[in-house]
Amino acid sequence: MTAVVNVFLKEGVLDPQGKAAHHALASLGFEGVKDVRIGKQIILQLDTEDKTKAEAEVKEMCETLLANTVIEDYTIEIN
């Protein structure tokens, strides 16, 4: 089973990488971009077939290590 975790800064938290990418895109002529937010994606290969157990375990991983929940949100997708 595969778990995909997307971690991104919470709304209202300054994203300097996103601002830099936004500025670079504008300087390259991509004027239609309103905002850019940079995040990270973590792909986990899990040794279980129990989707409920996998989701609970990955949520615990996020809360413990993978995301700084003070400033970051995350989504989990189990396949």
mmCIF file of the N, C-alpha and C atoms, coordinates in Angstrom:
data_MODEL
# 
_entry.id   MODEL 
# 
loop_
_atom_site.group_PDB 
_atom_site.id 
_atom_site.type_symbol 
_atom_site.label_atom_id 
_atom_site.label_alt_id 
_atom_site.label_comp_id 
_atom_site.label_asym_id 
_atom_site.label_entity_id 
_atom_site.label_seq_id 
_atom_site.pdbx_PDB_ins_code 
_atom_site.Cartn_x 
_atom_site.Cartn_y 
_atom_site.Cartn_z 
_atom_site.occupancy 
_atom_site.B_iso_or_equiv 
_atom_site.pdbx_formal_charge 
_atom_site.auth_seq_id 
_atom_site.auth_comp_id 
_atom_site.auth_asym_id 
_atom_site.auth_atom_id 
_atom_site.pdbx_PDB_model_num 
ATOM 1   N N  . MET A 1 1  ? 0.850  -1.172 0.000   1.00 0.00 ? 1  MET A N  1 
ATOM 2   C CA . MET A 1 1  ? 0.000  0.000  0.000   1.00 0.00 ? 1  MET A CA 1 
ATOM 3   C C  . MET A 1 1  ? 0.896  1.235  0.000   1.00 0.00 ? 1  MET A C  1 
ATOM 4   N N  . THR A 1 2  ? 0.461  2.256  -0.702  1.00 0.00 ? 2  THR A N  1 
ATOM 5   C CA . THR A 1 2  ? 1.225  3.492  -0.806  1.00 0.00 ? 2  THR A CA 1 
ATOM 6   C C  . THR A 1 2  ? 0.460  4.630  -0.130  1.00 0.00 ? 2  THR A C  1 
ATOM 7   N N  . ALA A 1 3  ? 1.186  5.431  0.644   1.00 0.00 ? 3  ALA A N  1 
ATOM 8   C CA . ALA A 1 3  ? 0.616  6.638  1.246   1.00 0.00 ? 3  ALA A CA 1 
ATOM 9   C C  . ALA A 1 3  ? 1.358  7.837  0.671   1.00 0.00 ? 3  ALA A C  1 
ATOM 10  N N  . VAL A 1 4  ? 0.591  8.827  0.231   1.00 0.00 ? 4  VAL A N  1 
ATOM 11  C CA . VAL A 1 4  ? 1.166  10.066 -0.274  1.00 0.00 ? 4  VAL A CA 1 
ATOM 12  C C  . VAL A 1 4  ? 0.763  11.169 0.693   1.00 0.00 ? 4  VAL A C  1 
ATOM 13  N N  . VAL A 1 5  ? 1.774  11.833 1.261   1.00 0.00 ? 5  VAL A N  1 
ATOM 14  C CA . VAL A 1 5  ? 1.554  12.920 2.213   1.00 0.00 ? 5  VAL A CA 1 
ATOM 15  C C  . VAL A 1 5  ? 2.018  14.211 1.561   1.00 0.00 ? 5  VAL A C  1 
ATOM 16  N N  . ASN A 1 6  ? 1.132  15.183 1.487   1.00 0.00 ? 6  ASN A N  1 
ATOM 17  C CA . ASN A 1 6  ? 1.477  16.514 0.992   1.00 0.00 ? 6  ASN A CA 1 
ATOM 18  C C  . ASN A 1 6  ? 1.502  17.458 2.180   1.00 0.00 ? 6  ASN A C  1 
ATOM 19  N N  . VAL A 1 7  ? 2.641  18.108 2.387   1.00 0.00 ? 7  VAL A N  1 
ATOM 20  C CA . VAL A 1 7  ? 2.827  19.032 3.504   1.00 0.00 ? 7  VAL A CA 1 
ATOM 21  C C  . VAL A 1 7  ? 3.005  20.431 2.927   1.00 0.00 ? 7  VAL A C  1 
ATOM 22  N N  . PHE A 1 8  ? 2.285  21.393 3.491   1.00 0.00 ? 8  PHE A N  1 
ATOM 23  C CA . PHE A 1 8  ? 2.356  22.761 2.985   1.00 0.00 ? 8  PHE A CA 1 
ATOM 24  C C  . PHE A 1 8  ? 2.158  23.732 4.133   1.00 0.00 ? 8  PHE A C  1 
ATOM 25  N N  . LEU A 1 9  ? 2.693  24.933 3.971   1.00 0.00 ? 9  LEU A N  1 
ATOM 26  C CA . LEU A 1 9  ? 2.569  25.946 5.004   1.00 0.00 ? 9  LEU A CA 1 
ATOM 27  C C  . LEU A 1 9  ? 1.111  26.369 5.171   1.00 0.00 ? 9  LEU A C  1 
ATOM 28  N N  . LYS A 1 10 ? 0.736  26.626 6.402   1.00 0.00 ? 10 LYS A N  1 
ATOM 29  C CA . LYS A 1 10 ? -0.623 27.095 6.674   1.00 0.00 ? 10 LYS A CA 1 
ATOM 30  C C  . LYS A 1 10 ? -0.838 28.455 6.038   1.00 0.00 ? 10 LYS A C  1 
ATOM 31  N N  . GLU A 1 11 ? -2.093 28.718 5.727   1.00 0.00 ? 11 GLU A N  1 
ATOM 32  C CA . GLU A 1 11 ? -2.463 30.023 5.177   1.00 0.00 ? 11 GLU A CA 1 
ATOM 33  C C  . GLU A 1 11 ? -2.042 31.104 6.173   1.00 0.00 ? 11 GLU A C  1 
ATOM 34  N N  . GLY A 1 12 ? -1.437 32.147 5.680   1.00 0.00 ? 12 GLY A N  1 
ATOM 35  C CA . GLY A 1 12 ? -0.995 33.242 6.538   1.00 0.00 ? 12 GLY A CA 1 
ATOM 36  C C  . GLY A 1 12 ? 0.450  33.135 6.988   1.00 0.00 ? 12 GLY A C  1 
ATOM 37  N N  . VAL A 1 13 ? 1.080  31.963 6.800   1.00 0.00 ? 13 VAL A N  1 
ATOM 38  C CA . VAL A 1 13 ? 2.491  31.801 7.134   1.00 0.00 ? 13 VAL A CA 1 
ATOM 39  C C  . VAL A 1 13 ? 3.309  32.218 5.921   1.00 0.00 ? 13 VAL A C  1 
ATOM 40  N N  . LEU A 1 14 ? 4.276  33.086 6.134   1.00 0.00 ? 14 LEU A N  1 
ATOM 41  C CA . LEU A 1 14 ? 5.120  33.586 5.049   1.00 0.00 ? 14 LEU A CA 1 
ATOM 42  C C  . LEU A 1 14 ? 5.842  32.432 4.354   1.00 0.00 ? 14 LEU A C  1 
ATOM 43  N N  . ASP A 1 15 ? 5.822  32.447 3.034   1.00 0.00 ? 15 ASP A N  1 
ATOM 44  C CA . ASP A 1 15 ? 6.457  31.410 2.219   1.00 0.00 ? 15 ASP A CA 1 
ATOM 45  C C  . ASP A 1 15 ? 7.508  32.064 1.318   1.00 0.00 ? 15 ASP A C  1 
ATOM 46  N N  . PRO A 1 16 ? 8.741  32.255 1.821   1.00 0.00 ? 16 PRO A N  1 
ATOM 47  C CA . PRO A 1 16 ? 9.766  32.928 1.023   1.00 0.00 ? 16 PRO A CA 1 
ATOM 48  C C  . PRO A 1 16 ? 10.111 32.185 -0.271  1.00 0.00 ? 16 PRO A C  1 
ATOM 49  N N  . GLN A 1 17 ? 10.101 30.851 -0.253  1.00 0.00 ? 17 GLN A N  1 
ATOM 50  C CA . GLN A 1 17 ? 10.368 30.095 -1.483  1.00 0.00 ? 17 GLN A CA 1 
ATOM 51  C C  . GLN A 1 17 ? 9.267  30.345 -2.510  1.00 0.00 ? 17 GLN A C  1 
ATOM 52  N N  . GLY A 1 18 ? 8.047  30.371 -2.047  1.00 0.00 ? 18 GLY A N  1 
ATOM 53  C CA . GLY A 1 18 ? 6.922  30.643 -2.941  1.00 0.00 ? 18 GLY A CA 1 
ATOM 54  C C  . GLY A 1 18 ? 7.010  32.035 -3.540  1.00 0.00 ? 18 GLY A C  1 
ATOM 55  N N  . LYS A 1 19 ? 7.371  33.019 -2.717  1.00 0.00 ? 19 LYS A N  1 
ATOM 56  C CA . LYS A 1 19 ? 7.513  34.397 -3.206  1.00 0.00 ? 19 LYS A CA 1 
ATOM 57  C C  . LYS A 1 19 ? 8.625  34.482 -4.254  1.00 0.00 ? 19 LYS A C  1 
ATOM 58  N N  . ALA A 1 20 ? 9.748  33.803 -3.994  1.00 0.00 ? 20 ALA A N  1 
ATOM 59  C CA . ALA A 1 20 ? 10.864 33.813 -4.951  1.00 0.00 ? 20 ALA A CA 1 
ATOM 60  C C  . ALA A 1 20 ? 10.451 33.163 -6.272  1.00 0.00 ? 20 ALA A C  1 
ATOM 61  N N  . ALA A 1 21 ? 9.733  32.034 -6.184  1.00 0.00 ? 21 ALA A N  1 
ATOM 62  C CA . ALA A 1 21 ? 9.271  31.361 -7.402  1.00 0.00 ? 21 ALA A CA 1 
ATOM 63  C C  . ALA A 1 21 ? 8.270  32.241 -8.151  1.00 0.00 ? 21 ALA A C  1 
ATOM 64  N N  . HIS A 1 22 ? 7.397  32.912 -7.428  1.00 0.00 ? 22 HIS A N  1 
ATOM 65  C CA . HIS A 1 22 ? 6.413  33.802 -8.046  1.00 0.00 ? 22 HIS A CA 1 
ATOM 66  C C  . HIS A 1 22 ? 7.114  34.932 -8.789  1.00 0.00 ? 22 HIS A C  1 
ATOM 67  N N  . HIS A 1 23 ? 8.095  35.526 -8.141  1.00 0.00 ? 23 HIS A N  1 
ATOM 68  C CA . HIS A 1 23 ? 8.863  36.618 -8.773  1.00 0.00 ? 23 HIS A CA 1 
ATOM 69  C C  . HIS A 1 23 ? 9.589  36.099 -10.018 1.00 0.00 ? 23 HIS A C  1 
ATOM 70  N N  . ALA A 1 24 ? 10.204 34.915 -9.923  1.00 0.00 ? 24 ALA A N  1 
ATOM 71  C CA . ALA A 1 24 ? 10.935 34.352 -11.065 1.00 0.00 ? 24 ALA A CA 1 
ATOM 72  C C  . ALA A 1 24 ? 9.986  34.054 -12.224 1.00 0.00 ? 24 ALA A C  1 
ATOM 73  N N  . LEU A 1 25 ? 8.816  33.514 -11.917 1.00 0.00 ? 25 LEU A N  1 
ATOM 74  C CA . LEU A 1 25 ? 7.846  33.235 -12.981 1.00 0.00 ? 25 LEU A CA 1 
ATOM 75  C C  . LEU A 1 25 ? 7.404  34.520 -13.674 1.00 0.00 ? 25 LEU A C  1 
ATOM 76  N N  . ALA A 1 26 ? 7.161  35.562 -12.875 1.00 0.00 ? 26 ALA A N  1 
ATOM 77  C CA . ALA A 1 26 ? 6.760  36.849 -13.456 1.00 0.00 ? 26 ALA A CA 1 
ATOM 78  C C  . ALA A 1 26 ? 7.867  37.402 -14.355 1.00 0.00 ? 26 ALA A C  1 
ATOM 79  N N  . SER A 1 27 ? 9.120  37.264 -13.910 1.00 0.00 ? 27 SER A N  1 
ATOM 80  C CA . SER A 1 27 ? 10.228 37.785 -14.714 1.00 0.00 ? 27 SER A CA 1 
ATOM 81  C C  . SER A 1 27 ? 10.432 36.979 -15.995 1.00 0.00 ? 27 SER A C  1 
ATOM 82  N N  . LEU A 1 28 ? 9.929  35.743 -16.018 1.00 0.00 ? 28 LEU A N  1 
ATOM 83  C CA . LEU A 1 28 ? 9.996  34.914 -17.227 1.00 0.00 ? 28 LEU A CA 1 
ATOM 84  C C  . LEU A 1 28 ? 8.791  35.116 -18.135 1.00 0.00 ? 28 LEU A C  1 
ATOM 85  N N  . GLY A 1 29 ? 7.894  36.007 -17.735 1.00 0.00 ? 29 GLY A N  1 
ATOM 86  C CA . GLY A 1 29 ? 6.765  36.329 -18.589 1.00 0.00 ? 29 GLY A CA 1 
ATOM 87  C C  . GLY A 1 29 ? 5.469  35.615 -18.232 1.00 0.00 ? 29 GLY A C  1 
ATOM 88  N N  . PHE A 1 30 ? 5.444  34.861 -17.162 1.00 0.00 ? 30 PHE A N  1 
ATOM 89  C CA . PHE A 1 30 ? 4.222  34.178 -16.738 1.00 0.00 ? 30 PHE A CA 1 
ATOM 90  C C  . PHE A 1 30 ? 3.443  35.111 -15.814 1.00 0.00 ? 30 PHE A C  1 
ATOM 91  N N  . GLU A 1 31 ? 2.709  36.019 -16.405 1.00 0.00 ? 31 GLU A N  1 
ATOM 92  C CA . GLU A 1 31 ? 2.029  37.081 -15.658 1.00 0.00 ? 31 GLU A CA 1 
ATOM 93  C C  . GLU A 1 31 ? 0.708  36.635 -15.038 1.00 0.00 ? 31 GLU A C  1 
ATOM 94  N N  . GLY A 1 32 ? 0.149  35.527 -15.449 1.00 0.00 ? 32 GLY A N  1 
ATOM 95  C CA . GLY A 1 32 ? -1.157 35.098 -14.965 1.00 0.00 ? 32 GLY A CA 1 
ATOM 96  C C  . GLY A 1 32 ? -1.134 34.367 -13.630 1.00 0.00 ? 32 GLY A C  1 
ATOM 97  N N  . VAL A 1 33 ? 0.029  34.244 -13.010 1.00 0.00 ? 33 VAL A N  1 
ATOM 98  C CA . VAL A 1 33 ? 0.140  33.520 -11.748 1.00 0.00 ? 33 VAL A CA 1 
ATOM 99  C C  . VAL A 1 33 ? -0.119 34.487 -10.595 1.00 0.00 ? 33 VAL A C  1 
ATOM 100 N N  . LYS A 1 34 ? -1.167 34.222 -9.807  1.00 0.00 ? 34 LYS A N  1 
ATOM 101 C CA . LYS A 1 34 ? -1.525 35.111 -8.700  1.00 0.00 ? 34 LYS A CA 1 
ATOM 102 C C  . LYS A 1 34 ? -0.635 34.903 -7.476  1.00 0.00 ? 34 LYS A C  1 
ATOM 103 N N  . ASP A 1 35 ? -0.319 33.640 -7.164  1.00 0.00 ? 35 ASP A N  1 
ATOM 104 C CA . ASP A 1 35 ? 0.459  33.339 -5.961  1.00 0.00 ? 35 ASP A CA 1 
ATOM 105 C C  . ASP A 1 35 ? 1.103  31.976 -6.135  1.00 0.00 ? 35 ASP A C  1 
ATOM 106 N N  . VAL A 1 36 ? 2.185  31.738 -5.419  1.00 0.00 ? 36 VAL A N  1 
ATOM 107 C CA . VAL A 1 36 ? 2.880  30.446 -5.436  1.00 0.00 ? 36 VAL A CA 1 
ATOM 108 C C  . VAL A 1 36 ? 3.145  30.043 -3.994  1.00 0.00 ? 36 VAL A C  1 
ATOM 109 N N  . ARG A 1 37 ? 2.818  28.808 -3.666  1.00 0.00 ? 37 ARG A N  1 
ATOM 110 C CA . ARG A 1 37 ? 3.121  28.243 -2.355  1.00 0.00 ? 37 ARG A CA 1 
ATOM 111 C C  . ARG A 1 37 ? 3.939  26.981 -2.608  1.00 0.00 ? 37 ARG A C  1 
ATOM 112 N N  . ILE A 1 38 ? 5.036  26.830 -1.910  1.00 0.00 ? 38 ILE A N  1 
ATOM 113 C CA . ILE A 1 38 ? 5.909  25.667 -2.066  1.00 0.00 ? 38 ILE A CA 1 
ATOM 114 C C  . ILE A 1 38 ? 5.674  24.722 -0.893  1.00 0.00 ? 38 ILE A C  1 
ATOM 115 N N  . GLY A 1 39 ? 5.571  23.443 -1.187  1.00 0.00 ? 39 GLY A N  1 
ATOM 116 C CA . GLY A 1 39 ? 5.392  22.430 -0.152  1.00 0.00 ? 39 GLY A CA 1 
ATOM 117 C C  . GLY A 1 39 ? 6.299  21.249 -0.432  1.00 0.00 ? 39 GLY A C  1 
ATOM 118 N N  . LYS A 1 40 ? 5.992  20.133 0.216   1.00 0.00 ? 40 LYS A N  1 
ATOM 119 C CA . LYS A 1 40 ? 6.774  18.923 -0.027  1.00 0.00 ? 40 LYS A CA 1 
ATOM 120 C C  . LYS A 1 40 ? 5.829  17.732 -0.088  1.00 0.00 ? 40 LYS A C  1 
ATOM 121 N N  . GLN A 1 41 ? 6.251  16.709 -0.812  1.00 0.00 ? 41 GLN A N  1 
ATOM 122 C CA . GLN A 1 41 ? 5.473  15.488 -0.933  1.00 0.00 ? 41 GLN A CA 1 
ATOM 123 C C  . GLN A 1 41 ? 6.320  14.331 -0.430  1.00 0.00 ? 41 GLN A C  1 
ATOM 124 N N  . ILE A 1 42 ? 5.723  13.504 0.406   1.00 0.00 ? 42 ILE A N  1 
ATOM 125 C CA . ILE A 1 42 ? 6.401  12.342 0.978   1.00 0.00 ? 42 ILE A CA 1 
ATOM 126 C C  . ILE A 1 42 ? 5.611  11.108 0.547   1.00 0.00 ? 42 ILE A C  1 
ATOM 127 N N  . ILE A 1 43 ? 6.292  10.146 -0.057  1.00 0.00 ? 43 ILE A N  1 
ATOM 128 C CA . ILE A 1 43 ? 5.647  8.917  -0.518  1.00 0.00 ? 43 ILE A CA 1 
ATOM 129 C C  . ILE A 1 43 ? 6.166  7.767  0.337   1.00 0.00 ? 43 ILE A C  1 
ATOM 130 N N  . LEU A 1 44 ? 5.242  7.086  0.985   1.00 0.00 ? 44 LEU A N  1 
ATOM 131 C CA . LEU A 1 44 ? 5.588  5.987  1.888   1.00 0.00 ? 44 LEU A CA 1 
ATOM 132 C C  . LEU A 1 44 ? 5.047  4.676  1.326   1.00 0.00 ? 44 LEU A C  1 
ATOM 133 N N  . GLN A 1 45 ? 5.879  3.659  1.274   1.00 0.00 ? 45 GLN A N  1 
ATOM 134 C CA . GLN A 1 45 ? 5.442  2.313  0.932   1.00 0.00 ? 45 GLN A CA 1 
ATOM 135 C C  . GLN A 1 45 ? 5.176  1.584  2.247   1.00 0.00 ? 45 GLN A C  1 
ATOM 136 N N  . LEU A 1 46 ? 3.935  1.184  2.460   1.00 0.00 ? 46 LEU A N  1 
ATOM 137 C CA . LEU A 1 46 ? 3.536  0.579  3.723   1.00 0.00 ? 46 LEU A CA 1 
ATOM 138 C C  . LEU A 1 46 ? 3.319  -0.921 3.560   1.00 0.00 ? 46 LEU A C  1 
ATOM 139 N N  . ASP A 1 47 ? 3.644  -1.654 4.601   1.00 0.00 ? 47 ASP A N  1 
ATOM 140 C CA . ASP A 1 47 ? 3.500  -3.106 4.596   1.00 0.00 ? 47 ASP A CA 1 
ATOM 141 C C  . ASP A 1 47 ? 2.204  -3.487 5.317   1.00 0.00 ? 47 ASP A C  1 
ATOM 142 N N  . THR A 1 48 ? 1.091  -3.071 4.750   1.00 0.00 ? 48 THR A N  1 
ATOM 143 C CA . THR A 1 48 ? -0.224 -3.404 5.299   1.00 0.00 ? 48 THR A CA 1 
ATOM 144 C C  . THR A 1 48 ? -1.256 -3.332 4.188   1.00 0.00 ? 48 THR A C  1 
ATOM 145 N N  . GLU A 1 49 ? -2.347 -4.042 4.371   1.00 0.00 ? 49 GLU A N  1 
ATOM 146 C CA . GLU A 1 49 ? -3.462 -3.972 3.431   1.00 0.00 ? 49 GLU A CA 1 
ATOM 147 C C  . GLU A 1 49 ? -4.686 -3.349 4.094   1.00 0.00 ? 49 GLU A C  1 
ATOM 148 N N  . ASP A 1 50 ? -4.557 -2.980 5.357   1.00 0.00 ? 50 ASP A N  1 
ATOM 149 C CA . ASP A 1 50 ? -5.653 -2.379 6.119   1.00 0.00 ? 50 ASP A CA 1 
ATOM 150 C C  . ASP A 1 50 ? -5.597 -0.861 5.960   1.00 0.00 ? 50 ASP A C  1 
ATOM 151 N N  . LYS A 1 51 ? -6.493 -0.315 5.129   1.00 0.00 ? 51 LYS A N  1 
ATOM 152 C CA . LYS A 1 51 ? -6.469 1.110  4.812   1.00 0.00 ? 51 LYS A CA 1 
ATOM 153 C C  . LYS A 1 51 ? -6.708 1.982  6.044   1.00 0.00 ? 51 LYS A C  1 
ATOM 154 N N  . THR A 1 52 ? -7.600 1.580  6.916   1.00 0.00 ? 52 THR A N  1 
ATOM 155 C CA . THR A 1 52 ? -7.888 2.346  8.128   1.00 0.00 ? 52 THR A CA 1 
ATOM 156 C C  . THR A 1 52 ? -6.669 2.400  9.038   1.00 0.00 ? 52 THR A C  1 
ATOM 157 N N  . LYS A 1 53 ? -6.022 1.260  9.223   1.00 0.00 ? 53 LYS A N  1 
ATOM 158 C CA . LYS A 1 53 ? -4.812 1.202  10.047  1.00 0.00 ? 53 LYS A CA 1 
ATOM 159 C C  . LYS A 1 53 ? -3.698 2.037  9.419   1.00 0.00 ? 53 LYS A C  1 
ATOM 160 N N  . ALA A 1 54 ? -3.550 1.942  8.107   1.00 0.00 ? 54 ALA A N  1 
ATOM 161 C CA . ALA A 1 54 ? -2.513 2.692  7.400   1.00 0.00 ? 54 ALA A CA 1 
ATOM 162 C C  . ALA A 1 54 ? -2.729 4.191  7.569   1.00 0.00 ? 54 ALA A C  1 
ATOM 163 N N  . GLU A 1 55 ? -3.969 4.646  7.403   1.00 0.00 ? 55 GLU A N  1 
ATOM 164 C CA . GLU A 1 55 ? -4.254 6.073  7.533   1.00 0.00 ? 55 GLU A CA 1 
ATOM 165 C C  . GLU A 1 55 ? -3.964 6.574  8.945   1.00 0.00 ? 55 GLU A C  1 
ATOM 166 N N  . ALA A 1 56 ? -4.339 5.796  9.953   1.00 0.00 ? 56 ALA A N  1 
ATOM 167 C CA . ALA A 1 56 ? -4.074 6.181  11.346  1.00 0.00 ? 56 ALA A CA 1 
ATOM 168 C C  . ALA A 1 56 ? -2.574 6.241  11.620  1.00 0.00 ? 56 ALA A C  1 
ATOM 169 N N  . GLU A 1 57 ? -1.848 5.274  11.099  1.00 0.00 ? 57 GLU A N  1 
ATOM 170 C CA . GLU A 1 57 ? -0.404 5.224  11.313  1.00 0.00 ? 57 GLU A CA 1 
ATOM 171 C C  . GLU A 1 57 ? 0.304  6.394  10.627  1.00 0.00 ? 57 GLU A C  1 
ATOM 172 N N  . VAL A 1 58 ? -0.103 6.702  9.397   1.00 0.00 ? 58 VAL A N  1 
ATOM 173 C CA . VAL A 1 58 ? 0.511  7.811  8.669   1.00 0.00 ? 58 VAL A CA 1 
ATOM 174 C C  . VAL A 1 58 ? 0.169  9.141  9.334   1.00 0.00 ? 58 VAL A C  1 
ATOM 175 N N  . LYS A 1 59 ? -1.050 9.271  9.840   1.00 0.00 ? 59 LYS A N  1 
ATOM 176 C CA . LYS A 1 59 ? -1.428 10.493 10.564  1.00 0.00 ? 59 LYS A CA 1 
ATOM 177 C C  . LYS A 1 59 ? -0.529 10.675 11.783  1.00 0.00 ? 59 LYS A C  1 
ATOM 178 N N  . GLU A 1 60 ? -0.273 9.594  12.500  1.00 0.00 ? 60 GLU A N  1 
ATOM 179 C CA . GLU A 1 60 ? 0.634  9.665  13.660  1.00 0.00 ? 60 GLU A CA 1 
ATOM 180 C C  . GLU A 1 60 ? 2.050  10.058 13.224  1.00 0.00 ? 60 GLU A C  1 
ATOM 181 N N  . MET A 1 61 ? 2.499  9.525  12.089  1.00 0.00 ? 61 MET A N  1 
ATOM 182 C CA . MET A 1 61 ? 3.816  9.889  11.555  1.00 0.00 ? 61 MET A CA 1 
ATOM 183 C C  . MET A 1 61 ? 3.879  11.385 11.261  1.00 0.00 ? 61 MET A C  1 
ATOM 184 N N  . CYS A 1 62 ? 2.824  11.910 10.664  1.00 0.00 ? 62 CYS A N  1 
ATOM 185 C CA . CYS A 1 62 ? 2.775  13.340 10.332  1.00 0.00 ? 62 CYS A CA 1 
ATOM 186 C C  . CYS A 1 62 ? 2.805  14.189 11.593  1.00 0.00 ? 62 CYS A C  1 
ATOM 187 N N  . GLU A 1 63 ? 1.990  13.824 12.566  1.00 0.00 ? 63 GLU A N  1 
ATOM 188 C CA . GLU A 1 63 ? 1.902  14.597 13.801  1.00 0.00 ? 63 GLU A CA 1 
ATOM 189 C C  . GLU A 1 63 ? 3.198  14.531 14.609  1.00 0.00 ? 63 GLU A C  1 
ATOM 190 N N  . THR A 1 64 ? 3.930  13.425 14.459  1.00 0.00 ? 64 THR A N  1 
ATOM 191 C CA . THR A 1 64 ? 5.149  13.215 15.240  1.00 0.00 ? 64 THR A CA 1 
ATOM 192 C C  . THR A 1 64 ? 6.401  13.747 14.557  1.00 0.00 ? 64 THR A C  1 
ATOM 193 N N  . LEU A 1 65 ? 6.499  13.565 13.225  1.00 0.00 ? 65 LEU A N  1 
ATOM 194 C CA . LEU A 1 65 ? 7.767  13.855 12.548  1.00 0.00 ? 65 LEU A CA 1 
ATOM 195 C C  . LEU A 1 65 ? 7.637  14.581 11.212  1.00 0.00 ? 65 LEU A C  1 
ATOM 196 N N  . LEU A 1 66 ? 6.744  14.142 10.369  1.00 0.00 ? 66 LEU A N  1 
ATOM 197 C CA . LEU A 1 66 ? 6.756  14.578 8.973   1.00 0.00 ? 66 LEU A CA 1 
ATOM 198 C C  . LEU A 1 66 ? 6.280  16.006 8.751   1.00 0.00 ? 66 LEU A C  1 
ATOM 199 N N  . ALA A 1 67 ? 5.451  16.538 9.650   1.00 0.00 ? 67 ALA A N  1 
ATOM 200 C CA . ALA A 1 67 ? 4.943  17.906 9.499   1.00 0.00 ? 67 ALA A CA 1 
ATOM 201 C C  . ALA A 1 67 ? 5.126  18.665 10.810  1.00 0.00 ? 67 ALA A C  1 
ATOM 202 N N  . ASN A 1 68 ? 5.458  19.935 10.682  1.00 0.00 ? 68 ASN A N  1 
ATOM 203 C CA . ASN A 1 68 ? 5.495  20.826 11.845  1.00 0.00 ? 68 ASN A CA 1 
ATOM 204 C C  . ASN A 1 68 ? 4.102  21.435 11.938  1.00 0.00 ? 68 ASN A C  1 
ATOM 205 N N  . THR A 1 69 ? 3.253  20.838 12.744  1.00 0.00 ? 69 THR A N  1 
ATOM 206 C CA . THR A 1 69 ? 1.838  21.203 12.747  1.00 0.00 ? 69 THR A CA 1 
ATOM 207 C C  . THR A 1 69 ? 1.563  22.596 13.310  1.00 0.00 ? 69 THR A C  1 
ATOM 208 N N  . VAL A 1 70 ? 2.571  23.246 13.840  1.00 0.00 ? 70 VAL A N  1 
ATOM 209 C CA . VAL A 1 70 ? 2.400  24.632 14.275  1.00 0.00 ? 70 VAL A CA 1 
ATOM 210 C C  . VAL A 1 70 ? 2.254  25.543 13.059  1.00 0.00 ? 70 VAL A C  1 
ATOM 211 N N  . ILE A 1 71 ? 3.039  25.277 12.021  1.00 0.00 ? 71 ILE A N  1 
ATOM 212 C CA . ILE A 1 71 ? 3.036  26.147 10.846  1.00 0.00 ? 71 ILE A CA 1 
ATOM 213 C C  . ILE A 1 71 ? 2.654  25.431 9.548   1.00 0.00 ? 71 ILE A C  1 
ATOM 214 N N  . GLU A 1 72 ? 2.464  24.110 9.604   1.00 0.00 ? 72 GLU A N  1 
ATOM 215 C CA . GLU A 1 72 ? 2.180  23.356 8.385   1.00 0.00 ? 72 GLU A CA 1 
ATOM 216 C C  . GLU A 1 72 ? 0.892  22.542 8.519   1.00 0.00 ? 72 GLU A C  1 
ATOM 217 N N  . ASP A 1 73 ? 0.202  22.400 7.402   1.00 0.00 ? 73 ASP A N  1 
ATOM 218 C CA . ASP A 1 73 ? -0.919 21.481 7.271   1.00 0.00 ? 73 ASP A CA 1 
ATOM 219 C C  . ASP A 1 73 ? -0.467 20.336 6.382   1.00 0.00 ? 73 ASP A C  1 
ATOM 220 N N  . TYR A 1 74 ? -1.251 19.272 6.365   1.00 0.00 ? 74 TYR A N  1 
ATOM 221 C CA . TYR A 1 74 ? -0.906 18.139 5.504   1.00 0.00 ? 74 TYR A CA 1 
ATOM 222 C C  . TYR A 1 74 ? -2.175 17.426 5.058   1.00 0.00 ? 74 TYR A C  1 
ATOM 223 N N  . THR A 1 75 ? -2.046 16.722 3.942   1.00 0.00 ? 75 THR A N  1 
ATOM 224 C CA . THR A 1 75 ? -3.102 15.835 3.465   1.00 0.00 ? 75 THR A CA 1 
ATOM 225 C C  . THR A 1 75 ? -2.506 14.452 3.290   1.00 0.00 ? 75 THR A C  1 
ATOM 226 N N  . ILE A 1 76 ? -3.343 13.449 3.439   1.00 0.00 ? 76 ILE A N  1 
ATOM 227 C CA . ILE A 1 76 ? -2.909 12.062 3.293   1.00 0.00 ? 76 ILE A CA 1 
ATOM 228 C C  . ILE A 1 76 ? -3.794 11.395 2.250   1.00 0.00 ? 76 ILE A C  1 
ATOM 229 N N  . GLU A 1 77 ? -3.147 10.679 1.316   1.00 0.00 ? 77 GLU A N  1 
ATOM 230 C CA . GLU A 1 77 ? -3.872 9.884  0.332   1.00 0.00 ? 77 GLU A CA 1 
ATOM 231 C C  . GLU A 1 77 ? -3.322 8.466  0.404   1.00 0.00 ? 77 GLU A C  1 
ATOM 232 N N  . ILE A 1 78 ? -4.206 7.510  0.633   1.00 0.00 ? 78 ILE A N  1 
ATOM 233 C CA . ILE A 1 78 ? -3.802 6.102  0.726   1.00 0.00 ? 78 ILE A CA 1 
ATOM 234 C C  . ILE A 1 78 ? -4.278 5.385  -0.531  1.00 0.00 ? 78 ILE A C  1 
ATOM 235 N N  . ASN A 1 79 ? -3.343 4.709  -1.206  1.00 0.00 ? 79 ASN A N  1 
ATOM 236 C CA . ASN A 1 79 ? -3.679 3.939  -2.417  1.00 0.00 ? 79 ASN A CA 1 
ATOM 237 C C  . ASN A 1 79 ? -3.313 2.484  -2.210  1.00 0.00 ? 79 ASN A C  1 
# 
